[in-house]
Amino acid sequence: MIPFDILKPLIKETAEKVIKLGPFESQTGPARRSDITVMKQHLKMLDDKDFRELYKKISNMINKKYST
C-alpha cells in the first residue's frame, strides 16, 4: 500500500490542473490516448474481476468521450 503522504502532491497537482483547465481538457492517461497496450498491462495487474470490469467500463467511457 502506498502511504497517503506520497500521493498528496499528485492529488494537489491534479486538482489545480482541473481548476485551471477544466475536467475535459485536463484528462490524461491511456484511455484518453487510446493506448490499448498500456490498458491491457493495467488489466493484467488487477487480480479482482470486479476491478477489471470497472477499469474497462471507465476506460471505455473516457475513450468514447474523446473519440467523438
PDB file of N, CA, C and O in Angstrom, chain B, residues numbered from 101:
ATOM      1  N   MET B 101       0.836  -1.175   0.000  1.00  0.00           N
ATOM      2  CA  MET B 101       0.000   0.000   0.000  1.00  0.00           C
ATOM      3  C   MET B 101       0.884   1.243   0.000  1.00  0.00           C
ATOM      4  O   MET B 101       1.863   1.309   0.744  1.00  0.00           O
ATOM      5  N   ILE B 102       0.548   2.216  -0.822  1.00  0.00           N
ATOM      6  CA  ILE B 102       1.312   3.457  -0.902  1.00  0.00           C
ATOM      7  C   ILE B 102       0.877   4.388   0.237  1.00  0.00           C
ATOM      8  O   ILE B 102      -0.319   4.606   0.431  1.00  0.00           O
ATOM      9  N   PRO B 103       1.828   4.933   0.983  1.00  0.00           N
ATOM     10  CA  PRO B 103       1.461   5.875   2.034  1.00  0.00           C
ATOM     11  C   PRO B 103       0.766   7.111   1.446  1.00  0.00           C
ATOM     12  O   PRO B 103       1.193   7.650   0.424  1.00  0.00           O
ATOM     13  N   PHE B 104      -0.295   7.541   2.102  1.00  0.00           N
ATOM     14  CA  PHE B 104      -1.096   8.657   1.600  1.00  0.00           C
ATOM     15  C   PHE B 104      -0.270   9.924   1.413  1.00  0.00           C
ATOM     16  O   PHE B 104      -0.514  10.681   0.473  1.00  0.00           O
ATOM     17  N   ASP B 105       0.708  10.171   2.295  1.00  0.00           N
ATOM     18  CA  ASP B 105       1.532  11.382   2.187  1.00  0.00           C
ATOM     19  C   ASP B 105       2.274  11.468   0.850  1.00  0.00           C
ATOM     20  O   ASP B 105       2.518  12.561   0.339  1.00  0.00           O
ATOM     21  N   ILE B 106       2.623  10.329   0.298  1.00  0.00           N
ATOM     22  CA  ILE B 106       3.310  10.313  -1.000  1.00  0.00           C
ATOM     23  C   ILE B 106       2.369  10.772  -2.110  1.00  0.00           C
ATOM     24  O   ILE B 106       2.811  11.379  -3.085  1.00  0.00           O
ATOM     25  N   LEU B 107       1.093  10.491  -1.971  1.00  0.00           N
ATOM     26  CA  LEU B 107       0.115  10.845  -3.003  1.00  0.00           C
ATOM     27  C   LEU B 107      -0.356  12.295  -2.948  1.00  0.00           C
ATOM     28  O   LEU B 107      -0.908  12.805  -3.923  1.00  0.00           O
ATOM     29  N   LYS B 108      -0.145  12.957  -1.824  1.00  0.00           N
ATOM     30  CA  LYS B 108      -0.663  14.324  -1.657  1.00  0.00           C
ATOM     31  C   LYS B 108      -0.209  15.297  -2.749  1.00  0.00           C
ATOM     32  O   LYS B 108      -1.050  16.035  -3.263  1.00  0.00           O
ATOM     33  N   PRO B 109       1.071  15.342  -3.132  1.00  0.00           N
ATOM     34  CA  PRO B 109       1.459  16.270  -4.203  1.00  0.00           C
ATOM     35  C   PRO B 109       0.758  15.974  -5.540  1.00  0.00           C
ATOM     36  O   PRO B 109       0.387  16.895  -6.267  1.00  0.00           O
ATOM     37  N   LEU B 110       0.582  14.704  -5.852  1.00  0.00           N
ATOM     38  CA  LEU B 110      -0.115  14.330  -7.084  1.00  0.00           C
ATOM     39  C   LEU B 110      -1.574  14.758  -7.038  1.00  0.00           C
ATOM     40  O   LEU B 110      -2.110  15.272  -8.020  1.00  0.00           O
ATOM     41  N   ILE B 111      -2.208  14.547  -5.903  1.00  0.00           N
ATOM     42  CA  ILE B 111      -3.611  14.944  -5.750  1.00  0.00           C
ATOM     43  C   ILE B 111      -3.741  16.457  -5.888  1.00  0.00           C
ATOM     44  O   ILE B 111      -4.648  16.945  -6.562  1.00  0.00           O
ATOM     45  N   LYS B 112      -2.842  17.195  -5.255  1.00  0.00           N
ATOM     46  CA  LYS B 112      -2.870  18.657  -5.321  1.00  0.00           C
ATOM     47  C   LYS B 112      -2.668  19.142  -6.752  1.00  0.00           C
ATOM     48  O   LYS B 112      -3.411  20.001  -7.227  1.00  0.00           O
ATOM     49  N   GLU B 113      -1.669  18.597  -7.440  1.00  0.00           N
ATOM     50  CA  GLU B 113      -1.392  18.996  -8.823  1.00  0.00           C
ATOM     51  C   GLU B 113      -2.584  18.687  -9.726  1.00  0.00           C
ATOM     52  O   GLU B 113      -2.939  19.496 -10.584  1.00  0.00           O
ATOM     53  N   THR B 114      -3.196  17.535  -9.540  1.00  0.00           N
ATOM     54  CA  THR B 114      -4.350  17.150 -10.345  1.00  0.00           C
ATOM     55  C   THR B 114      -5.513  18.099 -10.113  1.00  0.00           C
ATOM     56  O   THR B 114      -6.156  18.538 -11.067  1.00  0.00           O
ATOM     57  N   ALA B 115      -5.789  18.419  -8.854  1.00  0.00           N
ATOM     58  CA  ALA B 115      -6.887  19.331  -8.534  1.00  0.00           C
ATOM     59  C   ALA B 115      -6.641  20.716  -9.126  1.00  0.00           C
ATOM     60  O   ALA B 115      -7.557  21.329  -9.675  1.00  0.00           O
ATOM     61  N   GLU B 116      -5.420  21.204  -9.018  1.00  0.00           N
ATOM     62  CA  GLU B 116      -5.093  22.523  -9.571  1.00  0.00           C
ATOM     63  C   GLU B 116      -5.238  22.540 -11.094  1.00  0.00           C
ATOM     64  O   GLU B 116      -5.704  23.525 -11.665  1.00  0.00           O
ATOM     65  N   LYS B 117      -4.845  21.466 -11.736  1.00  0.00           N
ATOM     66  CA  LYS B 117      -4.959  21.371 -13.196  1.00  0.00           C
ATOM     67  C   LYS B 117      -6.421  21.369 -13.628  1.00  0.00           C
ATOM     68  O   LYS B 117      -6.774  22.026 -14.607  1.00  0.00           O
ATOM     69  N   VAL B 118      -7.266  20.648 -12.917  1.00  0.00           N
ATOM     70  CA  VAL B 118      -8.687  20.600 -13.238  1.00  0.00           C
ATOM     71  C   VAL B 118      -9.323  21.977 -13.042  1.00  0.00           C
ATOM     72  O   VAL B 118     -10.151  22.404 -13.847  1.00  0.00           O
ATOM     73  N   ILE B 119      -8.935  22.664 -11.975  1.00  0.00           N
ATOM     74  CA  ILE B 119      -9.474  24.008 -11.725  1.00  0.00           C
ATOM     75  C   ILE B 119      -9.037  24.963 -12.830  1.00  0.00           C
ATOM     76  O   ILE B 119      -9.836  25.773 -13.298  1.00  0.00           O
ATOM     77  N   LYS B 120      -7.790  24.877 -13.245  1.00  0.00           N
ATOM     78  CA  LYS B 120      -7.247  25.789 -14.259  1.00  0.00           C
ATOM     79  C   LYS B 120      -7.793  25.489 -15.661  1.00  0.00           C
ATOM     80  O   LYS B 120      -8.200  26.406 -16.375  1.00  0.00           O
ATOM     81  N   LEU B 121      -7.803  24.222 -16.053  1.00  0.00           N
ATOM     82  CA  LEU B 121      -8.149  23.850 -17.422  1.00  0.00           C
ATOM     83  C   LEU B 121      -9.570  23.334 -17.596  1.00  0.00           C
ATOM     84  O   LEU B 121     -10.133  23.410 -18.688  1.00  0.00           O
ATOM     85  N   GLY B 122     -10.146  22.812 -16.526  1.00  0.00           N
ATOM     86  CA  GLY B 122     -11.432  22.139 -16.618  1.00  0.00           C
ATOM     87  C   GLY B 122     -11.220  20.650 -16.782  1.00  0.00           C
ATOM     88  O   GLY B 122     -10.142  20.218 -17.191  1.00  0.00           O
ATOM     89  N   PRO B 123     -12.238  19.856 -16.467  1.00  0.00           N
ATOM     90  CA  PRO B 123     -12.069  18.406 -16.491  1.00  0.00           C
ATOM     91  C   PRO B 123     -11.817  17.826 -17.885  1.00  0.00           C
ATOM     92  O   PRO B 123     -11.029  16.890 -18.023  1.00  0.00           O
ATOM     93  N   PHE B 124     -12.464  18.360 -18.908  1.00  0.00           N
ATOM     94  CA  PHE B 124     -12.305  17.802 -20.248  1.00  0.00           C
ATOM     95  C   PHE B 124     -10.878  17.982 -20.757  1.00  0.00           C
ATOM     96  O   PHE B 124     -10.276  17.038 -21.270  1.00  0.00           O
ATOM     97  N   GLU B 125     -10.338  19.186 -20.618  1.00  0.00           N
ATOM     98  CA  GLU B 125      -9.002  19.476 -21.127  1.00  0.00           C
ATOM     99  C   GLU B 125      -7.885  18.861 -20.288  1.00  0.00           C
ATOM    100  O   GLU B 125      -6.784  18.640 -20.792  1.00  0.00           O
ATOM    101  N   SER B 126      -8.155  18.586 -19.024  1.00  0.00           N
ATOM    102  CA  SER B 126      -7.096  18.074 -18.156  1.00  0.00           C
ATOM    103  C   SER B 126      -7.037  16.547 -18.095  1.00  0.00           C
ATOM    104  O   SER B 126      -6.125  15.993 -17.481  1.00  0.00           O
ATOM    105  N   GLN B 127      -7.980  15.871 -18.710  1.00  0.00           N
ATOM    106  CA  GLN B 127      -7.985  14.398 -18.704  1.00  0.00           C
ATOM    107  C   GLN B 127      -6.735  13.865 -19.398  1.00  0.00           C
ATOM    108  O   GLN B 127      -6.404  14.281 -20.508  1.00  0.00           O
ATOM    109  N   THR B 128      -6.052  12.946 -18.737  1.00  0.00           N
ATOM    110  CA  THR B 128      -4.868  12.304 -19.313  1.00  0.00           C
ATOM    111  C   THR B 128      -4.968  10.802 -19.084  1.00  0.00           C
ATOM    112  O   THR B 128      -5.915  10.325 -18.460  1.00  0.00           O
ATOM    113  N   GLY B 129      -4.009  10.073 -19.579  1.00  0.00           N
ATOM    114  CA  GLY B 129      -3.933   8.641 -19.315  1.00  0.00           C
ATOM    115  C   GLY B 129      -4.148   7.794 -20.543  1.00  0.00           C
ATOM    116  O   GLY B 129      -4.449   8.308 -21.620  1.00  0.00           O
ATOM    117  N   PRO B 130      -3.990   6.479 -20.378  1.00  0.00           N
ATOM    118  CA  PRO B 130      -4.062   5.579 -21.526  1.00  0.00           C
ATOM    119  C   PRO B 130      -5.423   5.557 -22.213  1.00  0.00           C
ATOM    120  O   PRO B 130      -5.492   5.423 -23.435  1.00  0.00           O
ATOM    121  N   ALA B 131      -6.498   5.685 -21.456  1.00  0.00           N
ATOM    122  CA  ALA B 131      -7.816   5.687 -22.095  1.00  0.00           C
ATOM    123  C   ALA B 131      -7.993   6.939 -22.940  1.00  0.00           C
ATOM    124  O   ALA B 131      -8.571   6.884 -24.026  1.00  0.00           O
ATOM    125  N   ARG B 132      -7.500   8.060 -22.447  1.00  0.00           N
ATOM    126  CA  ARG B 132      -7.583   9.323 -23.194  1.00  0.00           C
ATOM    127  C   ARG B 132      -6.773   9.237 -24.481  1.00  0.00           C
ATOM    128  O   ARG B 132      -7.175   9.784 -25.508  1.00  0.00           O
ATOM    129  N   ARG B 133      -5.638   8.554 -24.429  1.00  0.00           N
ATOM    130  CA  ARG B 133      -4.751   8.411 -25.590  1.00  0.00           C
ATOM    131  C   ARG B 133      -5.118   7.221 -26.477  1.00  0.00           C
ATOM    132  O   ARG B 133      -4.522   7.023 -27.536  1.00  0.00           O
ATOM    133  N   SER B 134      -6.082   6.445 -26.049  1.00  0.00           N
ATOM    134  CA  SER B 134      -6.429   5.186 -26.737  1.00  0.00           C
ATOM    135  C   SER B 134      -5.236   4.236 -26.782  1.00  0.00           C
ATOM    136  O   SER B 134      -5.010   3.575 -27.796  1.00  0.00           O
ATOM    137  N   ASP B 135      -4.483   4.163 -25.707  1.00  0.00           N
ATOM    138  CA  ASP B 135      -3.296   3.329 -25.624  1.00  0.00           C
ATOM    139  C   ASP B 135      -3.695   1.931 -25.132  1.00  0.00           C
ATOM    140  O   ASP B 135      -3.631   1.632 -23.940  1.00  0.00           O
ATOM    141  N   ILE B 136      -4.100   1.104 -26.066  1.00  0.00           N
ATOM    142  CA  ILE B 136      -4.604  -0.236 -25.767  1.00  0.00           C
ATOM    143  C   ILE B 136      -3.541  -1.096 -25.080  1.00  0.00           C
ATOM    144  O   ILE B 136      -3.858  -1.876 -24.182  1.00  0.00           O
ATOM    145  N   THR B 137      -2.285  -0.956 -25.499  1.00  0.00           N
ATOM    146  CA  THR B 137      -1.206  -1.749 -24.920  1.00  0.00           C
ATOM    147  C   THR B 137      -1.082  -1.504 -23.418  1.00  0.00           C
ATOM    148  O   THR B 137      -0.991  -2.455 -22.642  1.00  0.00           O
ATOM    149  N   VAL B 138      -1.078  -0.251 -23.007  1.00  0.00           N
ATOM    150  CA  VAL B 138      -0.966   0.087 -21.584  1.00  0.00           C
ATOM    151  C   VAL B 138      -2.214  -0.374 -20.831  1.00  0.00           C
ATOM    152  O   VAL B 138      -2.108  -0.897 -19.722  1.00  0.00           O
ATOM    153  N   MET B 139      -3.384  -0.186 -21.421  1.00  0.00           N
ATOM    154  CA  MET B 139      -4.609  -0.612 -20.739  1.00  0.00           C
ATOM    155  C   MET B 139      -4.612  -2.123 -20.519  1.00  0.00           C
ATOM    156  O   MET B 139      -5.074  -2.587 -19.477  1.00  0.00           O
ATOM    157  N   LYS B 140      -4.111  -2.893 -21.469  1.00  0.00           N
ATOM    158  CA  LYS B 140      -4.019  -4.344 -21.294  1.00  0.00           C
ATOM    159  C   LYS B 140      -3.052  -4.695 -20.167  1.00  0.00           C
ATOM    160  O   LYS B 140      -3.303  -5.624 -19.400  1.00  0.00           O
ATOM    161  N   GLN B 141      -1.947  -3.953 -20.065  1.00  0.00           N
ATOM    162  CA  GLN B 141      -0.991  -4.183 -18.976  1.00  0.00           C
ATOM    163  C   GLN B 141      -1.642  -3.879 -17.626  1.00  0.00           C
ATOM    164  O   GLN B 141      -1.456  -4.617 -16.658  1.00  0.00           O
ATOM    165  N   HIS B 142      -2.398  -2.796 -17.574  1.00  0.00           N
ATOM    166  CA  HIS B 142      -3.091  -2.447 -16.331  1.00  0.00           C
ATOM    167  C   HIS B 142      -4.064  -3.548 -15.934  1.00  0.00           C
ATOM    168  O   HIS B 142      -4.123  -3.937 -14.767  1.00  0.00           O
ATOM    169  N   LEU B 143      -4.820  -4.045 -16.889  1.00  0.00           N
ATOM    170  CA  LEU B 143      -5.795  -5.099 -16.603  1.00  0.00           C
ATOM    171  C   LEU B 143      -5.123  -6.356 -16.055  1.00  0.00           C
ATOM    172  O   LEU B 143      -5.673  -7.016 -15.174  1.00  0.00           O
ATOM    173  N   LYS B 144      -3.942  -6.692 -16.566  1.00  0.00           N
ATOM    174  CA  LYS B 144      -3.213  -7.865 -16.074  1.00  0.00           C
ATOM    175  C   LYS B 144      -2.797  -7.701 -14.614  1.00  0.00           C
ATOM    176  O   LYS B 144      -2.659  -8.687 -13.889  1.00  0.00           O
ATOM    177  N   MET B 145      -2.598  -6.457 -14.185  1.00  0.00           N
ATOM    178  CA  MET B 145      -2.172  -6.197 -12.805  1.00  0.00           C
ATOM    179  C   MET B 145      -3.330  -6.264 -11.811  1.00  0.00           C
ATOM    180  O   MET B 145      -3.105  -6.355 -10.604  1.00  0.00           O
ATOM    181  N   LEU B 146      -4.538  -6.221 -12.298  1.00  0.00           N
ATOM    182  CA  LEU B 146      -5.706  -6.242 -11.415  1.00  0.00           C
ATOM    183  C   LEU B 146      -6.156  -7.675 -11.179  1.00  0.00           C
ATOM    184  O   LEU B 146      -6.608  -8.351 -12.104  1.00  0.00           O
ATOM    185  N   ASP B 147      -6.033  -8.132  -9.955  1.00  0.00           N
ATOM    186  CA  ASP B 147      -6.409  -9.503  -9.614  1.00  0.00           C
ATOM    187  C   ASP B 147      -7.921  -9.682  -9.468  1.00  0.00           C
ATOM    188  O   ASP B 147      -8.454 -10.760  -9.731  1.00  0.00           O
ATOM    189  N   ASP B 148      -8.590  -8.639  -9.056  1.00  0.00           N
ATOM    190  CA  ASP B 148     -10.020  -8.709  -8.759  1.00  0.00           C
ATOM    191  C   ASP B 148     -10.857  -8.506 -10.029  1.00  0.00           C
ATOM    192  O   ASP B 148     -10.700  -7.504 -10.727  1.00  0.00           O
ATOM    193  N   LYS B 149     -11.729  -9.447 -10.317  1.00  0.00           N
ATOM    194  CA  LYS B 149     -12.583  -9.394 -11.506  1.00  0.00           C
ATOM    195  C   LYS B 149     -13.425  -8.118 -11.545  1.00  0.00           C
ATOM    196  O   LYS B 149     -13.569  -7.498 -12.598  1.00  0.00           O
ATOM    197  N   ASP B 150     -13.977  -7.730 -10.400  1.00  0.00           N
ATOM    198  CA  ASP B 150     -14.808  -6.531 -10.349  1.00  0.00           C
ATOM    199  C   ASP B 150     -13.998  -5.278 -10.683  1.00  0.00           C
ATOM    200  O   ASP B 150     -14.493  -4.384 -11.368  1.00  0.00           O
ATOM    201  N   PHE B 151     -12.759  -5.211 -10.201  1.00  0.00           N
ATOM    202  CA  PHE B 151     -11.909  -4.066 -10.522  1.00  0.00           C
ATOM    203  C   PHE B 151     -11.561  -4.036 -12.007  1.00  0.00           C
ATOM    204  O   PHE B 151     -11.513  -2.966 -12.613  1.00  0.00           O
ATOM    205  N   ARG B 152     -11.320  -5.210 -12.595  1.00  0.00           N
ATOM    206  CA  ARG B 152     -11.049  -5.263 -14.037  1.00  0.00           C
ATOM    207  C   ARG B 152     -12.246  -4.752 -14.824  1.00  0.00           C
ATOM    208  O   ARG B 152     -12.084  -3.982 -15.771  1.00  0.00           O
ATOM    209  N   GLU B 153     -13.436  -5.170 -14.442  1.00  0.00           N
ATOM    210  CA  GLU B 153     -14.648  -4.717 -15.135  1.00  0.00           C
ATOM    211  C   GLU B 153     -14.847  -3.214 -14.974  1.00  0.00           C
ATOM    212  O   GLU B 153     -15.225  -2.528 -15.923  1.00  0.00           O
ATOM    213  N   LEU B 154     -14.593  -2.708 -13.777  1.00  0.00           N
ATOM    214  CA  LEU B 154     -14.708  -1.273 -13.528  1.00  0.00           C
ATOM    215  C   LEU B 154     -13.699  -0.501 -14.374  1.00  0.00           C
ATOM    216  O   LEU B 154     -14.039   0.519 -14.972  1.00  0.00           O
ATOM    217  N   TYR B 155     -12.466  -0.984 -14.424  1.00  0.00           N
ATOM    218  CA  TYR B 155     -11.417  -0.352 -15.228  1.00  0.00           C
ATOM    219  C   TYR B 155     -11.841  -0.307 -16.698  1.00  0.00           C
ATOM    220  O   TYR B 155     -11.715   0.725 -17.357  1.00  0.00           O
ATOM    221  N   LYS B 156     -12.340  -1.426 -17.198  1.00  0.00           N
ATOM    222  CA  LYS B 156     -12.790  -1.484 -18.595  1.00  0.00           C
ATOM    223  C   LYS B 156     -13.922  -0.492 -18.852  1.00  0.00           C
ATOM    224  O   LYS B 156     -13.914   0.234 -19.846  1.00  0.00           O
ATOM    225  N   LYS B 157     -14.876  -0.474 -17.957  1.00  0.00           N
ATOM    226  CA  LYS B 157     -16.037   0.397 -18.137  1.00  0.00           C
ATOM    227  C   LYS B 157     -15.626   1.869 -18.134  1.00  0.00           C
ATOM    228  O   LYS B 157     -16.029   2.628 -19.016  1.00  0.00           O
ATOM    229  N   ILE B 158     -14.833   2.267 -17.155  1.00  0.00           N
ATOM    230  CA  ILE B 158     -14.394   3.661 -17.085  1.00  0.00           C
ATOM    231  C   ILE B 158     -13.514   4.016 -18.284  1.00  0.00           C
ATOM    232  O   ILE B 158     -13.666   5.090 -18.866  1.00  0.00           O
ATOM    233  N   SER B 159     -12.607   3.133 -18.652  1.00  0.00           N
ATOM    234  CA  SER B 159     -11.737   3.380 -19.806  1.00  0.00           C
ATOM    235  C   SER B 159     -12.544   3.529 -21.085  1.00  0.00           C
ATOM    236  O   SER B 159     -12.270   4.413 -21.897  1.00  0.00           O
ATOM    237  N   ASN B 160     -13.536   2.672 -21.266  1.00  0.00           N
ATOM    238  CA  ASN B 160     -14.387   2.778 -22.453  1.00  0.00           C
ATOM    239  C   ASN B 160     -15.162   4.083 -22.476  1.00  0.00           C
ATOM    240  O   ASN B 160     -15.324   4.693 -23.533  1.00  0.00           O
ATOM    241  N   MET B 161     -15.643   4.516 -21.316  1.00  0.00           N
ATOM    242  CA  MET B 161     -16.383   5.784 -21.238  1.00  0.00           C
ATOM    243  C   MET B 161     -15.475   6.964 -21.588  1.00  0.00           C
ATOM    244  O   MET B 161     -15.878   7.867 -22.320  1.00  0.00           O
ATOM    245  N   ILE B 162     -14.254   6.950 -21.062  1.00  0.00           N
ATOM    246  CA  ILE B 162     -13.300   8.026 -21.363  1.00  0.00           C
ATOM    247  C   ILE B 162     -12.968   8.028 -22.839  1.00  0.00           C
ATOM    248  O   ILE B 162     -12.996   9.074 -23.487  1.00  0.00           O
ATOM    249  N   ASN B 163     -12.652   6.858 -23.375  1.00  0.00           N
ATOM    250  CA  ASN B 163     -12.297   6.748 -24.779  1.00  0.00           C
ATOM    251  C   ASN B 163     -13.427   7.230 -25.674  1.00  0.00           C
ATOM    252  O   ASN B 163     -13.188   7.949 -26.644  1.00  0.00           O
ATOM    253  N   LYS B 164     -14.637   6.843 -25.360  1.00  0.00           N
ATOM    254  CA  LYS B 164     -15.807   7.261 -26.144  1.00  0.00           C
ATOM    255  C   LYS B 164     -15.985   8.779 -26.106  1.00  0.00           C
ATOM    256  O   LYS B 164     -16.300   9.395 -27.124  1.00  0.00           O
ATOM    257  N   LYS B 165     -15.784   9.376 -24.938  1.00  0.00           N
ATOM    258  CA  LYS B 165     -15.942  10.816 -24.758  1.00  0.00           C
ATOM    259  C   LYS B 165     -14.986  11.598 -25.645  1.00  0.00           C
ATOM    260  O   LYS B 165     -15.355  12.641 -26.185  1.00  0.00           O
ATOM    261  N   TYR B 166     -13.767  11.109 -25.799  1.00  0.00           N
ATOM    262  CA  TYR B 166     -12.737  11.845 -26.543  1.00  0.00           C
ATOM    263  C   TYR B 166     -12.634  11.454 -28.008  1.00  0.00           C
ATOM    264  O   TYR B 166     -11.925  12.108 -28.773  1.00  0.00           O
ATOM    265  N   SER B 167     -13.322  10.408 -28.406  1.00  0.00           N
ATOM    266  CA  SER B 167     -13.243   9.990 -29.810  1.00  0.00           C
ATOM    267  C   SER B 167     -14.347  10.629 -30.652  1.00  0.00           C
ATOM    268  O   SER B 167     -14.361  10.477 -31.873  1.00  0.00           O
ATOM    269  N   THR B 168     -15.270  11.342 -30.006  1.00  0.00           N
ATOM    270  CA  THR B 168     -16.370  11.982 -30.747  1.00  0.00           C
ATOM    271  C   THR B 168     -16.079  13.417 -31.048  1.00  0.00           C
ATOM    272  O   THR B 168     -16.900  14.098 -31.663  1.00  0.00           O
TER     273      THR B 168
END
